Structure formats: structure tokens, C-alpha cells
Amino acid sequence: MRLGVLDVGSNTVHFLVVDAHPGAAPLPAYSHKAELRLAELLDDDGAISGAGIERLVGHVASSLRVAEDKGVVDILPFATSAIREAVNGEEVLRRVAAETGVELRVLSGQDEARLTFLAVRRWFGWSSGRLLNLDIGGGSLEIACGLDEQPDVACSLPLGAGRLTARWLPGDVADPDELRELRRHIRAEIATVVGEVARLGPPQHAVATSKTFKQLARMTGASPADAGPYTDRRLTRTGLSAWLPRLSSMTVDERAQIPGVSEGRAKQLLAGALVADAAMDLFGLDELDVCPWALREGIILRRLDAMDSPADRRHPALTP
């Protein structure tokens, strides 16, 4: 069957069309996305601006037209931290529903962590043992760890690359004092959950998901995207640490010239690198394997599981 996943994230609104059925890996068929950067379109009160709402409604409407053209039989629409934490989030949801008929389901940070962890587990398999997964989004950092398909620890911290950039690094070149304060803030936030994860024992496989980690891995020497999803890609802490001083002194335009870094995300790259470096340091990780599957795939897999399982196994955030 052909499914469509509508992902309203803090950076990108992405409609992904996939061919999927229970027991098989979902295969991407078409991608329709726009970098709206909702996390950066908040006013002084923490509300998504009117222009941001209009752009969101327009992209949801265009996604519905794509769904019709591509023969999609079911759409899985969800939203993450940008809508979840906006003071006018409910208003945004009502506008989208009224003007497009799409009812976005807002995932909690823990739901994001759990569903992403499911995708990572399915990609790497049981032989990976205890998995630790890190995911840097536009609005939040998700951390999950465990032995099974459902993690034993799943948490979300307000350390998304877009959020931190808007608050701490608004200029074209990072101010050293602001950079120092941001680094201190990031490490203090991550330290609050290190003990909870450490109690499970050291991970046997440490993994990273998200566009931020993919770009950081590419920046430090990993294969480009056109090498395909089955190419091994890793981010090492030594490689990342070597780049941090250079990133700190670069303008946004200079960052955009780095291979693998998109123009739309160049401004957020430094904040994302600081979060990645802090997490790898505090969790004692020398390297992270970059997984091509993440939240969208986790949502697809959970829906496929629900089609083939008793109702009491359905995920409450994604089923009626």
C-alpha cells in the first residue's frame, strides 16, 4: 500500500510518500518538502507568526494534492516541538484542520524519542544489543536507550539547533561570550539525564539520527547522500572537535560552502555541532553510527505493526 507521512517539524515540513506493507521495509517513492523553520518564526511571546501559519497551511494543502497525484491511500500527519511548544499551538492546529481538513497529531518529546528508537532498532537489528540513540531536531534533542524495541529511557530536551540558534546565536558570526554561555547551557541540560541513561550500563551501539547529524558526519568526511542509504556513515568526536573552532569563526555563508551543508541549515550548524559534541562527551562516546531511518520511518513502522496486531498494541499517539 502507498502511505504518506506528513511531518511538521521545527525546520522542515516534509511529506514523504512510501510503498509499505507489514513485514517489509518501507520504500520511499516521492518527497515533497519545504524549509519553513517554524522554530525561528516565533514572535516575542512565543507564538508562531501569522506568516508562518499561512506558509504551513499552504504546504499542507500542496501535500494533499501530491497525495492525490501519487495514489496515497492513507496519510499519517504529525507535528513535533515547534507546534507542541508554541503558545498558539492549538490555534495553528485549528487553522490547519479548518482550511485543509488535516488533523495534525502532536507528538510528545518522549513519543518522538520512542518512535525514532523503533526505527533505529529495526534498521540495525537485535545484534546491536543495547542501543543509545541521539537525535537533534530543530526544537529539541531526543535521547533513547534500551535493549528492546521500546527503549528503557526516552527523554527530550529543549536543545534543538534552530531553537538554540534563534536564542543564543542570532548574528552572522558567533560572539565568543555568547558561544561560551551556550556551551555551558547545553552541557548543563544534557547532564540532567546522563545518570538515568548510565544506570542501564554502557551502550553496545551508539547511533545518531536527524539531518543535523548527517550534515556533521558529512562535514567530517562521511560519504555523501548520493552514495545511498546502505553506506556506512560515522561521526567521530575527534573529527567533530577539530571542526568546532573553525565553525565558530565562520560566517553563515562560509558554513553553507561546506560539502553536505544546505544553505537553509547553515545558520544552525554551529549550535547543532555544540549539542553533538556535548552529548558525545557526556555520554562517553567516541563515535556514532548515522542511521538513515528516523522518526518518519518509526511512525510508518508503528502503523504497519498496528495493521497486523491486536488493538492493544497500537501506539496511542498515532491511532484513534
Backbone hydrogen bonds in HBPLUS format (Angstrom, degrees):
<---DONOR---> <-ACCEPTOR-->    atom                        ^
c    i                          cat <-CA-CA->   ^        H-A-AA   ^      H-
h    n   atom  resd res      DA  || num        DHA   H-A  angle D-A-AA Bond
n    s   type  num  typ     dist DA aas  dist angle  dist       angle   num
A0020-ALA N   A0001-MET O   2.84 MM  19  5.53 170.9  1.85 167.3 168.1     1
A0073-VAL N   A0002-ARG O   2.90 MM  71  5.85 166.7  1.92 157.8 159.0     2
A0003-LEU N   A0018-VAL O   2.86 MM  15  5.37 152.6  1.94 158.7 165.0     3
A0018-VAL N   A0003-LEU O   2.83 MM  15  5.37 165.7  1.85 156.6 161.3     4
A0004-GLY N   A0074-ASP O   2.93 MM  70  6.27 154.4  1.99 157.8 161.5     5
A0076-LEU N   A0004-GLY O   2.72 MM  72  6.13 160.9  1.75 164.0 170.8     6
A0005-VAL N   A0016-LEU O   2.83 MM  11  5.14 162.8  1.85 146.7 151.3     7
A0016-LEU N   A0005-VAL O   2.89 MM  11  5.14 159.1  1.94 145.8 148.0     8
A0006-LEU N   A0076-LEU O   2.95 MM  70  5.99 156.5  2.01 128.3 136.0     9
A0078-PHE N   A0006-LEU O   2.87 MM  72  6.19 164.5  1.90 176.5 173.3    10
A0007-ASP N   A0014-HIS O   2.80 MM   7  5.11 177.0  1.80 154.6 154.1    11
A0014-HIS N   A0007-ASP O   2.89 MM   7  5.11 158.9  1.93 144.4 147.3    12
A0008-VAL N   A0078-PHE O   2.93 MM  70  6.18 168.5  1.95 155.3 158.7    13
A0080-THR N   A0008-VAL O   3.14 MM  72  6.48 149.5  2.23 166.6 160.6    14
A0009-GLY N   A0012-THR O   2.98 MM   3  5.28 152.8  2.06 147.8 149.7    15
A0038-LEU N   A0010-SER O   2.82 MM  28  5.12  98.7  2.49 124.0 143.6    16
A0039-ALA N   A0010-SER O   3.06 MM  29  4.94 171.2  2.07 137.1 136.6    17
A0037-ARG N   A0011-ASN O   2.64 MM  26  3.84 163.7  1.67 139.5 134.6    18
A0013-VAL N   A0034-ALA O   2.94 MM  21  5.51 166.5  1.96 163.8 165.5    19
A0034-ALA N   A0013-VAL O   3.01 MM  21  5.51 148.2  2.11 143.5 153.5    20
A0015-PHE N   A0032-HIS O   2.71 MM  17  5.07 171.8  1.72 156.2 158.7    21
A0032-HIS N   A0015-PHE O   2.90 MM  17  5.07 153.6  1.97 148.0 155.6    22
A0017-VAL N   A0030-TYR O   2.80 MM  13  4.98 176.1  1.80 158.8 159.6    23
A0029-ALA N   A0017-VAL O   2.68 MM  12  5.38 169.0  1.69 155.3 151.2    24
A0030-TYR N   A0017-VAL O   3.27 MM  13  4.98 153.2  2.35 131.8 130.7    25
A0019-ASP N   A0027-LEU O   2.88 MM   8  5.18 160.5  1.92 146.1 149.1    26
A0027-LEU N   A0019-ASP O   2.94 MM   8  5.18 170.6  1.95 147.6 149.5    27
A0024-ALA N   A0021-HIS O   3.18 MM   3  5.91 148.0  2.28 149.3 149.1    28
A0040-GLU N   A0037-ARG O   2.91 MM   3  5.56 152.9  1.99 116.2 124.5    29
A0041-LEU N   A0038-LEU O   3.02 MM   3  4.96 158.9  2.06 103.7 110.5    30
A0049-SER N   A0041-LEU O   3.09 MM   8  6.05 159.8  2.13 165.8 167.7    31
A0043-ASP N   A0047-ALA O   2.79 MM   4  5.45 152.7  1.86 148.6 155.8    32
A0046-GLY N   A0043-ASP O   2.98 MM   3  5.36 164.8  2.01 115.8 120.6    33
A0087-VAL N   A0046-GLY O   3.01 MM  41  5.71 163.3  2.04 130.7 135.2    34
A0053-ILE N   A0049-SER O   2.98 MM   4  6.36 153.7  2.05 151.6 158.6    35
A0054-GLU N   A0050-GLY O   2.99 MM   4  6.25 161.6  2.03 150.0 154.7    36
A0055-ARG N   A0051-ALA O   3.00 MM   4  6.21 159.3  2.04 147.6 153.1    37
A0056-LEU N   A0052-GLY O   2.97 MM   4  6.17 153.7  2.04 144.4 151.8    38
A0057-VAL N   A0053-ILE O   2.89 MM   4  6.13 169.6  1.90 158.6 160.6    39
A0058-GLY N   A0054-GLU O   2.96 MM   4  6.13 160.6  2.00 147.8 153.4    40
A0059-HIS N   A0055-ARG O   3.04 MM   4  6.26 152.5  2.12 144.2 150.9    41
A0060-VAL N   A0056-LEU O   2.95 MM   4  6.20 160.2  1.99 157.0 162.6    42
A0061-ALA N   A0057-VAL O   2.98 MM   4  6.17 160.9  2.01 150.2 155.4    43
A0062-SER N   A0058-GLY O   3.00 MM   4  6.25 154.9  2.07 142.4 149.2    44
A0063-SER N   A0059-HIS O   2.91 MM   4  6.08 143.4  2.04 141.6 151.7    45
A0064-LEU N   A0060-VAL O   3.08 MM   4  6.44 144.2  2.21 145.5 154.3    46
A0065-ARG N   A0061-ALA O   3.28 MM   4  6.68 149.5  2.38 143.3 150.8    47
A0066-VAL N   A0062-SER O   3.03 MM   4  6.37 151.8  2.12 143.4 151.1    48
A0067-ALA N   A0063-SER O   2.87 MM   4  6.14 156.6  1.92 147.3 153.7    49
A0068-GLU N   A0064-LEU O   3.06 MM   4  6.33 155.7  2.12 146.2 151.5    50
A0069-ASP N   A0065-ARG O   3.01 MM   4  6.24 162.1  2.04 148.0 153.0    51
A0070-LYS N   A0066-VAL O   2.86 MM   4  6.01 151.5  1.95 154.8 162.4    52
A0072-VAL N   A0067-ALA O   2.96 MM   5  5.00 165.4  1.98 153.2 152.7    53
A0071-GLY N   A0068-GLU O   3.42 MM   3  5.40 163.7  2.44 101.4 106.0    54
A0105-ARG N   A0077-PRO O   3.30 MM  28  6.35 163.4  2.33 120.7 125.1    55
A0079-ALA N   A0105-ARG O   2.89 MM  26  6.02 150.6  1.97 141.0 140.9    56
A0107-LEU N   A0079-ALA O   2.97 MM  28  6.21 166.3  1.99 173.1 169.2    57
A0084-ARG N   A0080-THR O   2.98 MM   4  5.93 167.8  2.00 155.0 156.6    58
A0085-GLU N   A0081-SER O   2.88 MM   4  5.69 156.2  1.94 149.2 150.7    59
A0089-GLY N   A0086-ALA O   3.05 MM   3  4.93 150.0  2.14 116.5 112.4    60
A0092-VAL N   A0088-ASN O   2.99 MM   4  6.34 156.7  2.05 155.4 162.5    61
A0093-LEU N   A0089-GLY O   2.99 MM   4  6.29 159.7  2.03 150.4 155.4    62
A0094-ARG N   A0090-GLU O   2.98 MM   4  6.24 156.5  2.03 148.0 154.2    63
A0095-ARG N   A0091-GLU O   2.94 MM   4  6.18 159.7  1.98 152.2 157.5    64
A0096-VAL N   A0092-VAL O   2.99 MM   4  6.23 166.9  2.01 155.5 158.5    65
A0097-ALA N   A0093-LEU O   3.01 MM   4  6.17 164.2  2.03 148.1 152.6    66
A0098-ALA N   A0094-ARG O   2.82 MM   4  5.93 162.9  1.85 152.3 157.4    67
A0099-GLU N   A0095-ARG O   2.95 MM   4  6.00 159.3  2.00 151.9 156.6    68
A0100-THR N   A0096-VAL O   2.91 MM   4  5.72 139.1  2.08 144.3 153.3    69
A0101-GLY N   A0097-ALA O   2.79 MM   4  4.47 138.5  1.96 117.7 128.5    70
A0112-GLU N   A0108-SER O   3.02 MM   4  6.37 158.3  2.06 150.9 156.3    71
A0113-ALA N   A0109-GLY O   3.03 MM   4  6.33 159.5  2.07 147.0 152.1    72
A0114-ARG N   A0110-GLN O   2.88 MM   4  6.11 161.4  1.91 152.8 157.6    73
A0115-LEU N   A0111-ASP O   2.91 MM   4  6.02 172.3  1.92 158.1 160.1    74
A0116-THR N   A0112-GLU O   3.01 MM   4  6.04 158.9  2.05 148.2 154.3    75
A0117-PHE N   A0113-ALA O   2.99 MM   4  6.06 153.6  2.06 140.4 148.2    76
A0118-LEU N   A0114-ARG O   2.96 MM   4  6.27 150.6  2.05 146.4 154.0    77
A0119-ALA N   A0115-LEU O   3.23 MM   4  6.53 158.6  2.28 143.8 148.0    78
A0120-VAL N   A0116-THR O   3.03 MM   4  6.35 158.5  2.07 151.2 157.2    79
A0121-ARG N   A0117-PHE O   2.84 MM   4  6.08 162.1  1.87 155.8 160.6    80
A0122-ARG N   A0118-LEU O   2.97 MM   4  6.21 163.9  2.00 153.1 157.1    81
A0123-TRP N   A0119-ALA O   2.96 MM   4  6.17 148.9  2.06 143.6 152.6    82
A0124-PHE N   A0120-VAL O   2.98 MM   4  6.18 171.2  1.99 159.2 160.0    83
A0125-GLY N   A0121-ARG O   2.69 MM   4  5.37 147.7  1.79 145.9 155.3    84
A0128-SER N   A0125-GLY O   3.33 MM   3  6.09 167.4  2.35 116.2 119.9    85
A0129-GLY N   A0126-TRP O   3.05 MM   3  5.87 171.8  2.06 125.3 128.0    86
A0204-GLN N   A0130-ARG O   2.83 MM  74  5.15 143.4  1.96 134.1 146.3    87
A0205-HIS N   A0130-ARG O   3.20 MM  75  6.39 142.4  2.35 160.9 155.1    88
A0131-LEU N   A0146-GLY O   2.91 MM  15  5.57 153.7  1.98 162.7 153.9    89
A0146-GLY N   A0131-LEU O   3.00 MM  15  5.57 148.2  2.11 147.0 156.8    90
A0132-LEU N   A0205-HIS O   3.01 MM  73  6.40 151.9  2.09 158.9 161.5    91
A0207-VAL N   A0132-LEU O   2.80 MM  75  6.07 166.7  1.82 170.2 173.4    92
A0133-ASN N   A0144-ALA O   2.76 MM  11  5.29 168.9  1.78 162.7 166.6    93
A0144-ALA N   A0133-ASN O   3.07 MM  11  5.29 156.1  2.13 147.7 152.9    94
A0134-LEU N   A0207-VAL O   3.03 MM  73  6.41 149.6  2.12 143.1 151.3    95
A0209-THR N   A0134-LEU O   2.93 MM  75  6.32 156.3  1.98 160.5 165.6    96
A0135-ASP N   A0142-GLU O   2.96 MM   7  5.07 148.2  2.06 149.9 152.7    97
A0142-GLU N   A0135-ASP O   2.84 MM   7  5.07 162.6  1.87 151.0 154.6    98
A0137-GLY N   A0140-SER O   2.85 MM   3  5.33 164.9  1.87 167.7 168.1    99
A0161-ALA N   A0137-GLY O   2.91 MM  24  6.40 143.3  2.04 164.2 156.0   100
A0162-GLY N   A0138-GLY O   2.89 MM  24  4.44 119.3  2.27 107.1 124.5   101
A0163-ARG N   A0138-GLY O   2.87 MM  25  6.25 151.7  1.95 174.4 172.1   102
A0141-LEU N   A0157-LEU O   2.80 MM  16  5.14 159.2  1.84 149.7 156.9   103
A0157-LEU N   A0141-LEU O   2.83 MM  16  5.14 161.8  1.86 148.4 154.6   104
A0143-ILE N   A0155-CYS O   2.91 MM  12  5.37 165.1  1.93 155.4 157.7   105
A0155-CYS N   A0143-ILE O   2.86 MM  12  5.37 164.5  1.88 160.2 165.3   106
A0145-CYS N   A0153-VAL O   2.93 MM   8  5.31 151.1  2.01 146.8 152.4   107
A0152-ASP N   A0145-CYS O   2.81 MM   7  5.94 131.8  2.04 131.4 144.1   108
A0153-VAL N   A0145-CYS O   3.07 MM   8  5.31 155.0  2.13 155.4 159.3   109
A0159-LEU N   A0157-LEU O   2.72 MM   2  5.49 141.2  1.87 106.3  94.6   110
A0164-LEU N   A0160-GLY O   3.02 MM   4  6.17 171.5  2.03 157.7 159.9   111
A0165-THR N   A0161-ALA O   3.07 MM   4  6.04 153.6  2.14 137.4 145.0   112
A0166-ALA N   A0162-GLY O   3.03 MM   4  6.18 167.5  2.04 152.8 155.5   113
A0167-ARG N   A0163-ARG O   3.16 MM   4  6.35 152.9  2.23 146.4 153.6   114
A0168-TRP N   A0164-LEU O   2.77 MM   4  5.62 165.4  1.79 152.2 157.2   115
A0169-LEU N   A0165-THR O   2.95 MM   4  4.65 140.7  2.11 117.1 128.7   116
A0179-LEU N   A0175-ASP O   2.85 MM   4  6.03 157.8  1.90 159.8 167.3   117
A0180-ARG N   A0176-PRO O   2.97 MM   4  6.15 152.8  2.04 143.7 150.3   118
A0181-GLU N   A0177-ASP O   3.03 MM   4  6.29 161.1  2.06 149.2 154.0   119
A0182-LEU N   A0178-GLU O   2.86 MM   4  6.05 156.4  1.92 148.1 155.0   120
A0183-ARG N   A0179-LEU O   2.94 MM   4  6.13 163.1  1.97 148.5 153.0   121
A0184-ARG N   A0180-ARG O   3.07 MM   4  6.30 158.6  2.11 146.5 151.9   122
A0185-HIS N   A0181-GLU O   2.93 MM   4  6.16 157.0  1.99 147.2 153.7   123
A0186-ILE N   A0182-LEU O   2.90 MM   4  6.13 166.8  1.91 161.4 163.4   124
A0187-ARG N   A0183-ARG O   3.15 MM   4  6.30 168.7  2.16 149.6 152.4   125
A0188-ALA N   A0184-ARG O   3.04 MM   4  6.18 152.6  2.12 146.3 153.8   126
A0189-GLU N   A0185-HIS O   3.07 MM   4  6.30 157.0  2.12 150.8 156.4   127
A0190-ILE N   A0186-ILE O   3.04 MM   4  6.32 170.9  2.05 158.5 160.1   128
A0191-ALA N   A0187-ARG O   3.00 MM   4  5.98 152.8  2.08 140.6 148.4   129
A0192-THR N   A0189-GLU O   3.16 MM   3  5.61 148.8  2.26 107.9 116.3   130
A0193-VAL N   A0190-ILE O   3.07 MM   3  5.84 162.4  2.10 122.9 127.3   131
A0197-VAL N   A0193-VAL O   3.26 MM   4  6.58 156.6  2.32 153.9 159.2   132
A0198-ALA N   A0194-VAL O   2.83 MM   4  5.99 162.5  1.87 155.7 161.7   133
A0199-ARG N   A0195-GLY O   3.05 MM   4  6.14 145.2  2.18 146.7 152.9   134
A0200-LEU N   A0197-VAL O   3.08 MM   3  5.73 156.2  2.14 116.2 122.9   135
A0201-GLY N   A0198-ALA O   2.95 MM   3  5.38 159.9  1.99 115.5 122.1   136
A0289-ASP N   A0206-ALA O   3.07 MM  83  6.46 169.3  2.09 148.0 146.3   137
A0208-ALA N   A0289-ASP O   2.79 MM  81  6.01 152.9  1.87 152.6 153.2   138
A0291-CYS N   A0208-ALA O   2.93 MM  83  6.15 162.5  1.96 163.8 169.0   139
A0214-LYS N   A0210-SER O   3.12 MM   4  6.43 157.1  2.17 147.3 154.3   140
A0215-GLN N   A0211-LYS O   2.93 MM   4  6.15 157.7  1.98 152.9 157.8   141
A0216-LEU N   A0212-THR O   2.98 MM   4  6.25 156.3  2.04 150.1 157.1   142
A0217-ALA N   A0213-PHE O   2.87 MM   4  6.04 159.2  1.91 150.1 155.5   143
A0218-ARG N   A0214-LYS O   2.96 MM   4  6.17 159.0  2.00 144.5 150.5   144
A0219-MET N   A0215-GLN O   2.87 MM   4  6.00 157.3  1.92 145.8 152.3   145
A0220-THR N   A0216-LEU O   3.12 MM   4  6.33 142.0  2.27 140.9 149.6   146
A0220-THR N   A0217-ALA O   3.19 MM   3  5.23 126.6  2.49  94.8 108.0   147
A0222-ALA N   A0217-ALA O   2.88 MM   5  5.32 163.7  1.91 140.2 137.3   148
A0221-GLY N   A0218-ARG O   3.07 MM   3  5.21 165.3  2.10 109.0 111.8   149
A0227-ALA N   A0224-PRO O   3.07 MM   3  5.73 163.4  2.10 119.0 123.2   150
A0228-GLY N   A0225-ALA O   3.04 MM   3  5.90 167.1  2.06 125.2 128.1   151
A0231-THR N   A0228-GLY O   3.44 MM   3  5.93 166.5  2.46 114.7 116.6   152
A0290-VAL N   A0233-ARG O   2.86 MM  57  5.45 176.4  1.86 151.5 151.5   153
A0235-LEU N   A0288-LEU O   2.89 MM  53  5.21 155.9  1.94 148.4 156.6   154
A0288-LEU N   A0235-LEU O   2.86 MM  53  5.21 147.1  1.97 142.3 153.2   155
A0240-LEU N   A0236-THR O   3.03 MM   4  6.25 159.9  2.07 146.9 152.6   156
A0237-ARG N   A0286-ASP O   2.89 MM  49  5.37 165.2  1.91 145.9 145.4   157
A0241-SER N   A0237-ARG O   2.81 MM   4  5.89 167.1  1.83 152.1 156.0   158
A0242-ALA N   A0238-THR O   3.10 MM   4  6.20 148.0  2.20 139.9 147.7   159
A0243-TRP N   A0240-LEU O   3.01 MM   3  5.24 132.5  2.24 102.2 115.2   160
A0244-LEU N   A0240-LEU O   3.15 MM   4  6.41 139.3  2.32 150.5 161.8   161
A0246-ARG N   A0243-TRP O   2.99 MM   3  5.33 117.9  2.39 109.4 125.0   162
A0247-LEU N   A0243-TRP O   2.93 MM   4  6.17 163.2  1.96 162.4 168.0   163
A0248-SER N   A0244-LEU O   2.97 MM   4  6.11 156.8  2.03 153.5 159.7   164
A0249-SER N   A0246-ARG O   3.18 MM   3  5.45 139.8  2.35 102.8 113.2   165
A0250-MET N   A0247-LEU O   3.21 MM   3  5.19 154.4  2.28 101.9 109.6   166
A0255-ARG N   A0251-THR O   3.03 MM   4  6.38 153.5  2.10 149.4 156.5   167
A0256-ALA N   A0252-VAL O   3.03 MM   4  6.31 150.4  2.12 148.1 156.3   168
A0257-GLN N   A0254-GLU O   3.15 MM   3  5.34 151.5  2.23 102.5 111.0   169
A0258-ILE N   A0255-ARG O   3.02 MM   3  5.48 163.9  2.05 115.4 120.7   170
A0261-VAL N   A0258-ILE O   3.08 MM   3  5.64 164.5  2.11 144.3 144.6   171
A0265-ARG N   A0262-SER O   3.15 MM   3  5.44 141.6  2.30 104.2 114.5   172
A0268-GLN N   A0265-ARG O   3.07 MM   3  5.39 128.8  2.35 104.9 117.8   173
A0269-LEU N   A0266-ALA O   3.26 MM   3  5.22 152.8  2.34 100.4 108.4   174
A0272-GLY N   A0268-GLN O   3.04 MM   4  6.25 165.5  2.06 160.3 164.9   175
A0273-ALA N   A0269-LEU O   2.89 MM   4  6.09 152.3  1.97 147.8 155.5   176
A0274-LEU N   A0270-LEU O   2.98 MM   4  6.27 152.9  2.05 151.6 158.7   177
A0275-VAL N   A0271-ALA O   3.07 MM   4  6.36 155.2  2.13 149.2 155.4   178
A0276-ALA N   A0272-GLY O   2.95 MM   4  6.17 166.2  1.97 151.6 155.4   179
A0277-ASP N   A0273-ALA O   2.89 MM   4  6.00 163.6  1.92 148.5 153.2   180
A0278-ALA N   A0274-LEU O   3.00 MM   4  6.09 160.6  2.04 142.9 148.4   181
A0279-ALA N   A0275-VAL O   2.92 MM   4  6.09 164.8  1.94 154.1 158.4   182
A0280-MET N   A0276-ALA O   2.96 MM   4  6.11 167.7  1.98 152.6 156.1   183
A0281-ASP N   A0277-ASP O   3.01 MM   4  6.11 156.7  2.07 144.7 151.4   184
A0282-LEU N   A0278-ALA O   2.86 MM   4  6.01 176.2  1.86 157.9 159.0   185
A0283-PHE N   A0279-ALA O   2.95 MM   4  5.90 151.5  2.03 147.3 154.4   186
A0285-LEU N   A0280-MET O   2.73 MM   5  4.73 165.1  1.75 149.3 152.1   187
A0284-GLY N   A0281-ASP O   3.11 MM   3  5.07 153.9  2.18 100.2 108.1   188
A0298-GLY N   A0294-ALA O   2.97 MM   4  6.21 151.4  2.06 150.9 160.1   189
A0298-GLY N   A0295-LEU O   3.02 MM   3  4.93 113.2  2.48  93.2 110.1   190
A0299-ILE N   A0295-LEU O   2.96 MM   4  6.27 152.8  2.03 157.0 163.4   191
A0300-ILE N   A0296-ARG O   3.06 MM   4  6.40 157.3  2.12 148.6 154.7   192
A0301-LEU N   A0297-GLU O   2.88 MM   4  6.08 167.6  1.89 154.3 157.5   193
A0302-ARG N   A0298-GLY O   2.95 MM   4  6.10 155.5  2.01 144.8 151.4   194
A0303-ARG N   A0299-ILE O   3.02 MM   4  6.22 155.8  2.08 144.9 151.2   195
A0304-LEU N   A0300-ILE O   2.92 MM   4  6.22 160.1  1.96 153.8 159.4   196
A0305-ASP N   A0301-LEU O   2.87 MM   4  6.09 153.3  1.94 145.4 153.2   197
A0306-ALA N   A0302-ARG O   2.98 MM   4  6.20 151.5  2.06 143.3 150.7   198
A0307-MET N   A0303-ARG O   3.06 MM   4  6.38 142.1  2.21 144.7 154.6   199
A0308-ASP N   A0305-ASP O   3.08 MM   3  5.27 138.0  2.27 100.5 112.3   200
A0313-ARG N   A0310-PRO O   3.06 MM   3  5.80 167.2  2.08 124.0 127.3   201
A0314-ARG N   A0311-ALA O   3.11 MM   3  5.51 167.9  2.12 116.3 119.8   202
A0318-LEU N   A0315-HIS O   3.08 MM   3  5.71 159.4  2.12 121.3 127.3   203
